Amino acid sequence: ALPRVIGVAAPPDLGPPDSDGWTEVELMLESEEVALAQLIALGGGVSVLDPASLRRSLRDIASSIVRENS
């Protein structure tokens, strides 16, 4: 789903997944606001490592979704 969400024709070159099935990818996106809008579409299939401010924003939105739907 990553290529569809970030608007590219092909996924970035990916290495093999780690033992938990995750693959680390470095993305260059327009801004944190754009990145947040794009990455939230991946739901539980994304974990932001850096920048910390984007990671917090993603966590805050996820927490809000949980609160509203509990």
All heavy atoms as TSV, in Angstrom:
chain	resi	resn	atom	element	x	y	z
A	1	ALA	N	N	0.811	-1.205	0.000
A	1	ALA	CA	C	0.000	0.000	0.000
A	1	ALA	C	C	0.850	1.262	0.000
A	1	ALA	O	O	0.360	2.323	-0.334
A	1	ALA	CB	C	-0.932	0.000	1.212
A	2	LEU	N	N	2.122	1.160	0.381
A	2	LEU	CA	C	2.965	2.343	0.477
A	2	LEU	C	C	3.032	3.147	-0.822
A	2	LEU	O	O	2.822	4.367	-0.785
A	2	LEU	CB	C	4.364	1.965	0.964
A	2	LEU	CG	C	5.340	3.117	1.166
A	2	LEU	CD1	C	4.825	4.081	2.225
A	2	LEU	CD2	C	6.709	2.586	1.545
A	3	PRO	N	N	3.278	2.529	-1.978
A	3	PRO	CA	C	3.339	3.335	-3.209
A	3	PRO	C	C	2.040	4.098	-3.478
A	3	PRO	O	O	2.069	5.263	-3.874
A	3	PRO	CB	C	3.600	2.304	-4.301
A	3	PRO	CG	C	4.267	1.178	-3.595
A	3	PRO	CD	C	3.621	1.135	-2.234
A	4	ARG	N	N	0.910	3.471	-3.234
A	4	ARG	CA	C	-0.382	4.137	-3.448
A	4	ARG	C	C	-0.540	5.315	-2.496
A	4	ARG	O	O	-0.965	6.398	-2.889
A	4	ARG	CB	C	-1.518	3.139	-3.249
A	4	ARG	CG	C	-2.906	3.747	-3.345
A	4	ARG	CD	C	-4.008	2.735	-3.016
A	4	ARG	NE	N	-3.799	1.971	-1.804
A	4	ARG	CZ	C	-4.032	2.430	-0.560
A	4	ARG	NH1	N	-4.450	3.644	-0.370
A	4	ARG	NH2	N	-3.830	1.655	0.492
A	5	VAL	N	N	-0.158	5.131	-1.260
A	5	VAL	CA	C	-0.351	6.158	-0.236
A	5	VAL	C	C	0.565	7.351	-0.446
A	5	VAL	O	O	0.145	8.492	-0.293
A	5	VAL	CB	C	-0.158	5.550	1.177
A	5	VAL	CG1	C	-0.073	6.612	2.238
A	5	VAL	CG2	C	-1.299	4.593	1.481
A	6	ILE	N	N	1.820	7.106	-0.798
A	6	ILE	CA	C	2.732	8.235	-0.970
A	6	ILE	C	C	2.786	8.733	-2.410
A	6	ILE	O	O	3.488	9.686	-2.713
A	6	ILE	CB	C	4.149	7.928	-0.440
A	6	ILE	CG1	C	4.817	6.812	-1.226
A	6	ILE	CG2	C	4.114	7.642	1.043
A	6	ILE	CD1	C	6.276	6.612	-0.874
A	7	GLY	N	N	2.040	8.091	-3.305
A	7	GLY	CA	C	1.906	8.589	-4.667
A	7	GLY	C	C	3.108	8.343	-5.559
A	7	GLY	O	O	3.518	9.231	-6.288
A	8	VAL	N	N	3.671	7.156	-5.507
A	8	VAL	CA	C	4.759	6.805	-6.423
A	8	VAL	C	C	4.366	5.565	-7.209
A	8	VAL	O	O	3.568	4.755	-6.762
A	8	VAL	CB	C	6.097	6.563	-5.680
A	8	VAL	CG1	C	6.572	7.837	-5.000
A	8	VAL	CG2	C	5.998	5.435	-4.691
A	9	ALA	N	N	4.970	5.431	-8.381
A	9	ALA	CA	C	4.631	4.297	-9.241
A	9	ALA	C	C	5.212	2.985	-8.744
A	9	ALA	O	O	4.630	1.932	-8.955
A	9	ALA	CB	C	5.113	4.572	-10.666
A	10	ALA	N	N	6.358	3.047	-8.099
A	10	ALA	CA	C	7.016	1.821	-7.621
A	10	ALA	C	C	7.498	2.052	-6.193
A	10	ALA	O	O	7.849	3.161	-5.829
A	10	ALA	CB	C	8.189	1.474	-8.526
A	11	PRO	N	N	7.508	1.000	-5.397
A	11	PRO	CA	C	7.995	1.163	-4.020
A	11	PRO	C	C	9.491	1.450	-4.004
A	11	PRO	O	O	10.203	1.115	-4.948
A	11	PRO	CB	C	7.682	-0.180	-3.370
A	11	PRO	CG	C	7.626	-1.140	-4.499
A	11	PRO	CD	C	7.130	-0.362	-5.693
A	12	PRO	N	N	9.955	2.094	-2.926
A	12	PRO	CA	C	11.412	2.262	-2.816
A	12	PRO	C	C	12.088	0.901	-2.706
A	12	PRO	O	O	11.434	-0.095	-2.389
A	12	PRO	CB	C	11.574	3.071	-1.527
A	12	PRO	CG	C	10.262	2.997	-0.814
A	12	PRO	CD	C	9.221	2.601	-1.811
A	13	ASP	N	N	13.379	0.866	-3.007
A	13	ASP	CA	C	14.116	-0.394	-2.845
A	13	ASP	C	C	14.070	-0.798	-1.382
A	13	ASP	O	O	14.438	-0.024	-0.504
A	13	ASP	CB	C	15.573	-0.230	-3.293
A	13	ASP	CG	C	15.684	-0.058	-4.792
A	13	ASP	OD1	O	14.805	-0.571	-5.512
A	13	ASP	OD2	O	16.643	0.593	-5.237
A	14	LEU	N	N	13.578	-1.980	-1.126
A	14	LEU	CA	C	13.420	-2.454	0.240
A	14	LEU	C	C	14.382	-3.597	0.519
A	14	LEU	O	O	14.581	-4.461	-0.322
A	14	LEU	CB	C	11.988	-2.952	0.467
A	14	LEU	CG	C	10.868	-1.957	0.210
A	14	LEU	CD1	C	9.516	-2.629	0.388
A	14	LEU	CD2	C	10.994	-0.753	1.108
A	15	GLY	N	N	14.942	-3.565	1.712
A	15	GLY	CA	C	15.753	-4.691	2.144
A	15	GLY	C	C	14.839	-5.769	2.686
A	15	GLY	O	O	13.616	-5.625	2.702
A	16	PRO	N	N	15.414	-6.845	3.155
A	16	PRO	CA	C	14.601	-7.921	3.716
A	16	PRO	C	C	13.976	-7.485	5.039
A	16	PRO	O	O	14.536	-6.648	5.750
A	16	PRO	CB	C	15.600	-9.052	3.933
A	16	PRO	CG	C	16.925	-8.374	4.044
A	16	PRO	CD	C	16.841	-7.147	3.195
A	17	PRO	N	N	12.799	-8.007	5.368
A	17	PRO	CA	C	12.171	-7.661	6.648
A	17	PRO	C	C	12.973	-8.221	7.819
A	17	PRO	O	O	13.705	-9.202	7.683
A	17	PRO	CB	C	10.796	-8.317	6.563
A	17	PRO	CG	C	10.897	-9.336	5.500
A	17	PRO	CD	C	12.007	-8.926	4.582
A	18	ASP	N	N	12.802	-7.577	8.983
A	18	ASP	CA	C	13.465	-8.076	10.184
A	18	ASP	C	C	12.718	-9.294	10.718
A	18	ASP	O	O	11.762	-9.773	10.100
A	18	ASP	CB	C	13.606	-6.977	11.245
A	18	ASP	CG	C	12.277	-6.477	11.797
A	18	ASP	OD1	O	11.230	-7.152	11.629
A	18	ASP	OD2	O	12.272	-5.407	12.435
A	19	SER	N	N	13.121	-9.790	11.860
A	19	SER	CA	C	12.521	-11.017	12.407
A	19	SER	C	C	11.050	-10.853	12.778
A	19	SER	O	O	10.331	-11.833	12.896
A	19	SER	CB	C	13.320	-11.495	13.628
A	19	SER	OG	O	13.297	-10.505	14.644
A	20	ASP	N	N	10.594	-9.601	12.935
A	20	ASP	CA	C	9.179	-9.337	13.219
A	20	ASP	C	C	8.373	-9.044	11.956
A	20	ASP	O	O	7.188	-8.735	12.028
A	20	ASP	CB	C	9.040	-8.171	14.194
A	20	ASP	CG	C	9.587	-8.495	15.566
A	20	ASP	OD1	O	9.442	-9.662	16.008
A	20	ASP	OD2	O	10.162	-7.596	16.209
A	21	GLY	N	N	9.034	-9.077	10.798
A	21	GLY	CA	C	8.349	-8.839	9.533
A	21	GLY	C	C	8.329	-7.382	9.088
A	21	GLY	O	O	7.700	-7.044	8.102
A	22	TRP	N	N	9.029	-6.499	9.790
A	22	TRP	CA	C	9.063	-5.075	9.450
A	22	TRP	C	C	10.255	-4.771	8.563
A	22	TRP	O	O	11.323	-5.365	8.699
A	22	TRP	CB	C	9.159	-4.220	10.713
A	22	TRP	CG	C	7.889	-4.201	11.499
A	22	TRP	CD1	C	7.547	-5.055	12.508
A	22	TRP	CD2	C	6.792	-3.312	11.343
A	22	TRP	NE1	N	6.310	-4.738	12.993
A	22	TRP	CE2	C	5.814	-3.673	12.298
A	22	TRP	CE3	C	6.540	-2.248	10.502
A	22	TRP	CZ2	C	4.609	-2.988	12.418
A	22	TRP	CZ3	C	5.339	-1.576	10.627
A	22	TRP	CH2	C	4.393	-1.945	11.574
A	23	THR	N	N	10.069	-3.807	7.668
A	23	THR	CA	C	11.147	-3.316	6.814
A	23	THR	C	C	11.282	-1.821	7.041
A	23	THR	O	O	10.292	-1.092	6.976
A	23	THR	CB	C	10.837	-3.578	5.327
A	23	THR	OG1	O	10.659	-4.984	5.141
A	23	THR	CG2	C	11.954	-3.083	4.429
A	24	GLU	N	N	12.498	-1.369	7.321
A	24	GLU	CA	C	12.732	0.053	7.548
A	24	GLU	C	C	12.939	0.753	6.215
A	24	GLU	O	O	13.709	0.300	5.367
A	24	GLU	CB	C	13.958	0.241	8.441
A	24	GLU	CG	C	14.117	1.654	8.937
A	24	GLU	CD	C	15.191	1.788	9.988
A	24	GLU	OE1	O	15.305	0.904	10.856
A	24	GLU	OE2	O	15.929	2.796	9.934
A	25	VAL	N	N	12.215	1.869	6.033
A	25	VAL	CA	C	12.275	2.643	4.797
A	25	VAL	C	C	12.449	4.105	5.161
A	25	VAL	O	O	11.757	4.616	6.050
A	25	VAL	CB	C	10.967	2.491	3.981
A	25	VAL	CG1	C	11.005	3.348	2.730
A	25	VAL	CG2	C	10.713	1.036	3.635
A	26	GLU	N	N	13.359	4.787	4.487
A	26	GLU	CA	C	13.526	6.224	4.687
A	26	GLU	C	C	12.795	6.930	3.552
A	26	GLU	O	O	13.069	6.672	2.373
A	26	GLU	CB	C	14.997	6.607	4.688
A	26	GLU	CG	C	15.218	8.054	5.026
A	26	GLU	CD	C	16.682	8.390	5.208
A	26	GLU	OE1	O	17.448	7.521	5.654
A	26	GLU	OE2	O	17.049	9.545	4.907
A	27	LEU	N	N	11.871	7.810	3.913
A	27	LEU	CA	C	11.072	8.527	2.925
A	27	LEU	C	C	11.354	10.021	2.995
A	27	LEU	O	O	11.511	10.573	4.083
A	27	LEU	CB	C	9.577	8.310	3.192
A	27	LEU	CG	C	9.083	6.869	3.161
A	27	LEU	CD1	C	7.633	6.818	3.618
A	27	LEU	CD2	C	9.236	6.290	1.773
A	28	MET	N	N	11.396	10.655	1.857
A	28	MET	CA	C	11.515	12.102	1.776
A	28	MET	C	C	10.149	12.614	1.324
A	28	MET	O	O	9.750	12.389	0.181
A	28	MET	CB	C	12.602	12.500	0.775
A	28	MET	CG	C	13.983	11.989	1.128
A	28	MET	SD	S	14.643	12.644	2.669
A	28	MET	CE	C	14.873	14.346	2.246
A	29	LEU	N	N	9.423	13.247	2.236
A	29	LEU	CA	C	8.099	13.751	1.931
A	29	LEU	C	C	8.085	15.266	2.058
A	29	LEU	O	O	8.984	15.860	2.660
A	29	LEU	CB	C	7.064	13.093	2.855
A	29	LEU	CG	C	7.009	11.561	2.747
A	29	LEU	CD1	C	6.133	10.974	3.834
A	29	LEU	CD2	C	6.523	11.133	1.369
A	30	GLU	N	N	7.061	15.905	1.504
A	30	GLU	CA	C	7.022	17.364	1.407
A	30	GLU	C	C	7.149	18.072	2.748
A	30	GLU	O	O	7.902	19.020	2.891
A	30	GLU	CB	C	5.713	17.804	0.748
A	30	GLU	CG	C	5.577	17.365	-0.683
A	30	GLU	CD	C	4.225	17.725	-1.247
A	30	GLU	OE1	O	3.712	18.823	-0.939
A	30	GLU	OE2	O	3.672	16.902	-1.977
A	31	SER	N	N	6.372	17.661	3.715
A	31	SER	CA	C	6.359	18.305	5.031
A	31	SER	C	C	5.812	17.287	6.024
A	31	SER	O	O	5.274	16.250	5.635
A	31	SER	CB	C	5.467	19.546	5.021
A	31	SER	OG	O	4.106	19.168	4.827
A	32	GLU	N	N	5.937	17.603	7.307
A	32	GLU	CA	C	5.384	16.686	8.303
A	32	GLU	C	C	3.870	16.589	8.183
A	32	GLU	O	O	3.302	15.522	8.396
A	32	GLU	CB	C	5.787	17.116	9.717
A	32	GLU	CG	C	7.216	16.762	10.026
A	32	GLU	CD	C	7.564	16.873	11.490
A	32	GLU	OE1	O	6.684	16.693	12.350
A	32	GLU	OE2	O	8.742	17.134	11.772
A	33	GLU	N	N	3.217	17.681	7.831
A	33	GLU	CA	C	1.757	17.656	7.687
A	33	GLU	C	C	1.349	16.725	6.543
A	33	GLU	O	O	0.403	15.945	6.675
A	33	GLU	CB	C	1.207	19.067	7.444
A	33	GLU	CG	C	1.355	19.993	8.623
A	33	GLU	CD	C	2.759	20.596	8.766
A	33	GLU	OE1	O	3.552	20.566	7.787
A	33	GLU	OE2	O	3.076	21.050	9.877
A	34	VAL	N	N	2.055	16.803	5.435
A	34	VAL	CA	C	1.773	15.930	4.294
A	34	VAL	C	C	2.102	14.484	4.666
A	34	VAL	O	O	1.322	13.569	4.391
A	34	VAL	CB	C	2.569	16.374	3.047
A	34	VAL	CG1	C	2.477	15.326	1.937
A	34	VAL	CG2	C	2.073	17.718	2.551
A	35	ALA	N	N	3.235	14.278	5.314
A	35	ALA	CA	C	3.629	12.925	5.726
A	35	ALA	C	C	2.587	12.322	6.651
A	35	ALA	O	O	2.204	11.159	6.493
A	35	ALA	CB	C	4.994	12.960	6.415
A	36	LEU	N	N	2.098	13.112	7.612
A	36	LEU	CA	C	1.094	12.616	8.546
A	36	LEU	C	C	-0.170	12.195	7.804
A	36	LEU	O	O	-0.698	11.106	8.036
A	36	LEU	CB	C	0.774	13.695	9.586
A	36	LEU	CG	C	-0.232	13.325	10.655
A	36	LEU	CD1	C	0.255	12.143	11.478
A	36	LEU	CD2	C	-0.488	14.534	11.551
A	37	ALA	N	N	-0.643	13.019	6.892
A	37	ALA	CA	C	-1.849	12.698	6.129
A	37	ALA	C	C	-1.665	11.428	5.302
A	37	ALA	O	O	-2.581	10.618	5.188
A	37	ALA	CB	C	-2.230	13.873	5.232
A	38	GLN	N	N	-0.483	11.253	4.739
A	38	GLN	CA	C	-0.233	10.074	3.914
A	38	GLN	C	C	-0.041	8.821	4.765
A	38	GLN	O	O	-0.590	7.763	4.462
A	38	GLN	CB	C	0.984	10.307	3.025
A	38	GLN	CG	C	0.730	11.348	1.956
A	38	GLN	CD	C	1.970	11.677	1.157
A	38	GLN	OE1	O	3.063	11.775	1.699
A	38	GLN	NE2	N	1.790	11.868	-0.141
A	39	LEU	N	N	0.738	8.934	5.825
A	39	LEU	CA	C	1.071	7.749	6.621
A	39	LEU	C	C	-0.099	7.251	7.456
A	39	LEU	O	O	-0.202	6.048	7.705
A	39	LEU	CB	C	2.287	8.032	7.500
A	39	LEU	CG	C	3.577	8.318	6.721
A	39	LEU	CD1	C	4.697	8.681	7.681
A	39	LEU	CD2	C	3.962	7.147	5.839
A	40	ILE	N	N	-1.013	8.120	7.865
A	40	ILE	CA	C	-2.166	7.681	8.657
A	40	ILE	C	C	-3.012	6.708	7.840
A	40	ILE	O	O	-3.661	5.824	8.395
A	40	ILE	CB	C	-2.996	8.875	9.174
A	40	ILE	CG1	C	-3.950	8.443	10.283
A	40	ILE	CG2	C	-3.778	9.541	8.063
A	40	ILE	CD1	C	-3.303	8.145	11.594
A	41	ALA	N	N	-2.945	6.828	6.522
A	41	ALA	CA	C	-3.707	5.927	5.652
A	41	ALA	C	C	-3.203	4.492	5.731
A	41	ALA	O	O	-3.915	3.562	5.349
A	41	ALA	CB	C	-3.652	6.421	4.206
A	42	LEU	N	N	-1.998	4.294	6.253
A	42	LEU	CA	C	-1.454	2.941	6.383
A	42	LEU	C	C	-1.893	2.261	7.667
A	42	LEU	O	O	-1.607	1.086	7.884
A	42	LEU	CB	C	0.081	2.979	6.305
A	42	LEU	CG	C	0.636	3.437	4.960
A	42	LEU	CD1	C	2.140	3.628	5.050
A	42	LEU	CD2	C	0.286	2.450	3.858
A	43	GLY	N	N	-2.592	3.003	8.536
A	43	GLY	CA	C	-3.120	2.422	9.771
A	43	GLY	C	C	-2.027	1.768	10.590
A	43	GLY	O	O	-0.973	2.341	10.823
A	44	GLY	N	N	-2.277	0.546	11.039
A	44	GLY	CA	C	-1.328	-0.187	11.862
A	44	GLY	C	C	-0.146	-0.742	11.100
A	44	GLY	O	O	0.710	-1.388	11.687
A	45	GLY	N	N	-0.080	-0.469	9.814
A	45	GLY	CA	C	1.012	-0.982	8.999
A	45	GLY	C	C	2.197	-0.044	8.914
A	45	GLY	O	O	3.046	-0.199	8.051
A	46	VAL	N	N	2.228	0.967	9.800
A	46	VAL	CA	C	3.337	1.926	9.774
A	46	VAL	C	C	3.780	2.234	11.197
A	46	VAL	O	O	2.965	2.276	12.118
A	46	VAL	CB	C	2.947	3.226	9.031
A	46	VAL	CG1	C	1.855	3.968	9.757
A	46	VAL	CG2	C	4.134	4.123	8.800
A	47	SER	N	N	5.063	2.421	11.341
A	47	SER	CA	C	5.646	2.882	12.606
A	47	SER	C	C	6.681	3.936	12.259
A	47	SER	O	O	7.641	3.648	11.539
A	47	SER	CB	C	6.307	1.718	13.344
A	47	SER	OG	O	6.908	2.176	14.536
A	48	VAL	N	N	6.467	5.163	12.717
A	48	VAL	CA	C	7.392	6.252	12.430
A	48	VAL	C	C	8.508	6.236	13.469
A	48	VAL	O	O	8.245	6.238	14.667
A	48	VAL	CB	C	6.656	7.615	12.437
A	48	VAL	CG1	C	7.640	8.757	12.327
A	48	VAL	CG2	C	5.624	7.666	11.316
A	49	LEU	N	N	9.737	6.233	13.008
A	49	LEU	CA	C	10.887	6.258	13.906
A	49	LEU	C	C	11.380	7.686	14.127
A	49	LEU	O	O	11.700	8.077	15.232
A	49	LEU	CB	C	12.013	5.383	13.349
A	49	LEU	CG	C	11.638	3.924	13.069
A	49	LEU	CD1	C	12.822	3.188	12.457
A	49	LEU	CD2	C	11.171	3.240	14.342
A	50	ASP	N	N	11.476	8.456	13.079
A	50	ASP	CA	C	11.919	9.854	13.119
A	50	ASP	C	C	11.215	10.629	12.038
A	50	ASP	O	O	10.875	10.052	11.003
A	50	ASP	CB	C	13.430	9.951	12.871
A	50	ASP	CG	C	14.252	9.665	14.107
A	50	ASP	OD1	O	13.977	10.294	15.142
A	50	ASP	OD2	O	15.158	8.833	14.020
A	51	PRO	N	N	10.984	11.887	12.217
A	51	PRO	CA	C	11.269	12.703	13.384
A	51	PRO	C	C	10.279	12.417	14.526
A	51	PRO	O	O	9.157	11.981	14.292
A	51	PRO	CB	C	11.146	14.143	12.890
A	51	PRO	CG	C	10.205	14.054	11.737
A	51	PRO	CD	C	10.411	12.682	11.123
A	52	ALA	N	N	10.734	12.687	15.729
A	52	ALA	CA	C	9.910	12.414	16.918
A	52	ALA	C	C	8.602	13.179	16.881
A	52	ALA	O	O	7.567	12.675	17.320
A	52	ALA	CB	C	10.693	12.743	18.185
A	53	SER	N	N	8.606	14.380	16.335
A	53	SER	CA	C	7.374	15.178	16.272
A	53	SER	C	C	6.333	14.510	15.377
A	53	SER	O	O	5.136	14.523	15.688
A	53	SER	CB	C	7.668	16.592	15.787
A	53	SER	OG	O	8.351	16.565	14.541
A	54	LEU	N	N	6.747	13.892	14.278
A	54	LEU	CA	C	5.819	13.167	13.401
A	54	LEU	C	C	5.318	11.919	14.111
A	54	LEU	O	O	4.131	11.583	14.033
A	54	LEU	CB	C	6.492	12.812	12.076
A	54	LEU	CG	C	5.659	12.022	11.081
A	54	LEU	CD1	C	4.363	12.742	10.731
A	54	LEU	CD2	C	6.473	11.736	9.825
A	55	ARG	N	N	6.207	11.236	14.815
A	55	ARG	CA	C	5.806	10.048	15.586
A	55	ARG	C	C	4.745	10.416	16.621
A	55	ARG	O	O	3.741	9.720	16.768
A	55	ARG	CB	C	7.042	9.443	16.259
A	55	ARG	CG	C	6.769	8.146	16.984
A	55	ARG	CD	C	8.082	7.552	17.501
A	55	ARG	NE	N	7.850	6.383	18.303
A	55	ARG	CZ	C	7.798	5.145	17.847
A	55	ARG	NH1	N	7.947	4.913	16.563
A	55	ARG	NH2	N	7.585	4.131	18.663
A	56	ARG	N	N	4.932	11.554	17.335
A	56	ARG	CA	C	3.945	11.999	18.325
A	56	ARG	C	C	2.620	12.345	17.667
A	56	ARG	O	O	1.551	12.000	18.174
A	56	ARG	CB	C	4.475	13.213	19.095
A	56	ARG	CG	C	5.436	12.867	20.202
A	56	ARG	CD	C	5.730	14.078	21.075
A	56	ARG	NE	N	6.274	15.212	20.321
A	56	ARG	CZ	C	7.562	15.372	20.031
A	56	ARG	NH1	N	8.449	14.480	20.434
A	56	ARG	NH2	N	7.965	16.430	19.353
A	57	SER	N	N	2.675	13.035	16.539
A	57	SER	CA	C	1.439	13.414	15.836
A	57	SER	C	C	0.660	12.179	15.402
A	57	SER	O	O	-0.564	12.131	15.532
A	57	SER	CB	C	1.760	14.284	14.618
A	57	SER	OG	O	2.303	15.509	15.013
A	58	LEU	N	N	1.351	11.187	14.878
A	58	LEU	CA	C	0.698	9.949	14.457
A	58	LEU	C	C	0.075	9.247	15.660
A	58	LEU	O	O	-1.062	8.787	15.603
A	58	LEU	CB	C	1.708	9.041	13.751
A	58	LEU	CG	C	1.150	7.822	13.039
A	58	LEU	CD1	C	0.263	8.236	11.878
A	58	LEU	CD2	C	2.285	6.951	12.532
A	59	ARG	N	N	0.812	9.199	16.780
A	59	ARG	CA	C	0.293	8.593	18.011
A	59	ARG	C	C	-0.941	9.342	18.508
A	59	ARG	O	O	-1.928	8.731	18.909
A	59	ARG	CB	C	1.373	8.595	19.093
A	59	ARG	CG	C	0.918	7.927	20.394
A	59	ARG	CD	C	1.799	8.266	21.569
A	59	ARG	NE	N	1.772	9.696	21.797
A	59	ARG	CZ	C	2.853	10.435	22.056
A	59	ARG	NH1	N	4.037	9.897	22.117
A	59	ARG	NH2	N	2.739	11.729	22.260
A	60	ASP	N	N	-0.914	10.680	18.459
A	60	ASP	CA	C	-2.051	11.477	18.929
A	60	ASP	C	C	-3.306	11.209	18.100
A	60	ASP	O	O	-4.406	11.082	18.640
A	60	ASP	CB	C	-1.711	12.967	18.918
A	60	ASP	CG	C	-0.653	13.338	19.947
A	60	ASP	OD1	O	-0.348	12.517	20.842
A	60	ASP	OD2	O	-0.109	14.463	19.830
A	61	ILE	N	N	-3.152	11.112	16.793
A	61	ILE	CA	C	-4.301	10.813	15.930
A	61	ILE	C	C	-4.812	9.410	16.212
A	61	ILE	O	O	-6.022	9.194	16.319
A	61	ILE	CB	C	-3.934	10.985	14.446
A	61	ILE	CG1	C	-3.784	12.467	14.129
A	61	ILE	CG2	C	-4.991	10.345	13.547
A	61	ILE	CD1	C	-3.320	12.748	12.726
A	62	ALA	N	N	-3.917	8.452	16.356
A	62	ALA	CA	C	-4.332	7.072	16.645
A	62	ALA	C	C	-5.071	7.010	17.976
A	62	ALA	O	O	-6.111	6.344	18.088
A	62	ALA	CB	C	-3.124	6.148	16.661
A	63	SER	N	N	-4.584	7.724	18.981
A	63	SER	CA	C	-5.253	7.754	20.280
A	63	SER	C	C	-6.637	8.365	20.174
A	63	SER	O	O	-7.597	7.878	20.790
A	63	SER	CB	C	-4.412	8.547	21.298
A	63	SER	OG	O	-3.196	7.895	21.529
A	64	SER	N	N	-6.768	9.408	19.384
A	64	SER	CA	C	-8.059	10.046	19.178
A	64	SER	C	C	-9.036	9.089	18.493
A	64	SER	O	O	-10.214	9.010	18.877
A	64	SER	CB	C	-7.884	11.301	18.324
A	64	SER	OG	O	-9.115	11.875	18.000
A	65	ILE	N	N	-8.572	8.342	17.524
A	65	ILE	CA	C	-9.419	7.369	16.837
A	65	ILE	C	C	-9.897	6.303	17.814
A	65	ILE	O	O	-11.068	5.925	17.811
A	65	ILE	CB	C	-8.675	6.740	15.638
A	65	ILE	CG1	C	-8.494	7.789	14.535
A	65	ILE	CG2	C	-9.422	5.514	15.104
A	65	ILE	CD1	C	-7.550	7.359	13.433
A	66	VAL	N	N	-9.003	5.838	18.662
A	66	VAL	CA	C	-9.376	4.828	19.668
A	66	VAL	C	C	-10.427	5.394	20.605
A	66	VAL	O	O	-11.430	4.746	20.893
A	66	VAL	CB	C	-8.134	4.326	20.435
A	66	VAL	CG1	C	-8.534	3.509	21.652
A	66	VAL	CG2	C	-7.225	3.526	19.523
A	67	ARG	N	N	-10.207	6.608	21.111
A	67	ARG	CA	C	-11.171	7.222	22.039
A	67	ARG	C	C	-12.551	7.363	21.404
A	67	ARG	O	O	-13.571	7.075	22.014
A	67	ARG	CB	C	-10.687	8.600	22.497
A	67	ARG	CG	C	-9.716	8.591	23.629
A	67	ARG	CD	C	-9.512	9.973	24.205
A	67	ARG	NE	N	-9.218	11.005	23.209
A	67	ARG	CZ	C	-8.018	11.251	22.696
A	67	ARG	NH1	N	-6.979	10.556	23.075
A	67	ARG	NH2	N	-7.857	12.210	21.802
A	68	GLU	N	N	-12.588	7.816	20.177
A	68	GLU	CA	C	-13.860	8.069	19.490
A	68	GLU	C	C	-14.594	6.791	19.120
A	68	GLU	O	O	-15.789	6.811	18.856
A	68	GLU	CB	C	-13.643	8.927	18.236
A	68	GLU	CG	C	-13.157	10.333	18.539
A	68	GLU	CD	C	-14.144	11.127	19.386
A	68	GLU	OE1	O	-15.376	10.989	19.189
A	68	GLU	OE2	O	-13.692	11.877	20.271
A	69	ASN	N	N	-13.880	5.689	19.089
A	69	ASN	CA	C	-14.485	4.439	18.631
A	69	ASN	C	C	-14.469	3.348	19.690
A	69	ASN	O	O	-14.561	2.161	19.379
A	69	ASN	CB	C	-13.768	3.957	17.363
A	69	ASN	CG	C	-14.049	4.882	16.214
A	69	ASN	OD1	O	-15.117	4.817	15.619
A	69	ASN	ND2	N	-13.136	5.788	15.919
A	70	SER	N	N	-14.371	3.742	20.934
A	70	SER	CA	C	-14.377	2.767	22.034
A	70	SER	C	C	-15.748	2.701	22.681
A	70	SER	O	O	-16.568	3.542	22.577
A	70	SER	CB	C	-13.357	3.153	23.093
A	70	SER	OG	O	-12.060	3.037	22.572
